[in-house]
Amino acid sequence: MAANARLARTCSRRVLLSRLTIFQLFLEYGIAAGRSIEYLRRLWLLFQMASDMQHEHDVSNLSDVFHNLCEVYHDLKIGDDALSDGIKNQTRRNFHHPGQINTNSCRIG
């Protein structure tokens, strides 16, 4: 039972860290492109629902970016402690002050 709980915890940490990491990259790109927070909120929602759409016209090789990053974390054998540290760091970075974007640091904050 403990092994199953540990496996589930590790998998859920990979999923959370991949989403936080991609969210950070999404914000950095969106802010650099001069997009408004309202536009980014809507686009982030759409991106999460269709994260496998990479190019409008190229549907032959679709992949889910969240899943792909989880696989990278798995392949690199990143441990629970490193995953937890990554989650803490990304959470601090992205959500220091909820509801506002700091355009100087590309964070929600």
ABEGO torsion letter per residue (X at the ends): XAAAAAAAAAAAAAAAAAAAAAAAAAAAAAAAAGBBAAAAAAAAAAAAABAABABAABAABBBBAAAAAAAAAAAAGBBAAAAAAAAAAAAAAAAABBGBBBAAAGBBX
